[in-house]
């Protein structure tokens, strides 16, 4: 093998290794960005779930009140119903 051919092979291998490293670095950077985006979306979804759970609890408490005798009596007075004696 001549020295010129050996130098060409070494240069080609070096270029290919550099390209491989550049491509792998780009893929890793893309994956890191994608992971951060997904984790941010996950946190937002968890916050929304907590908000909805609080809203459900509030509505359930309100429903319990309106189904009780006091709630129905308040609503009757609000609508102008007068109880006869």
Buried (B, 14 or more C-beta within 10 A) or exposed (E): EEEEEEEEEEEEEEEEEEEEEEEEEEEEEEEEEEEEEEEEEEEEEEEEEEEEEEEEEEEEEEEEEEEEEEBEEEEEEEEEEEEEE
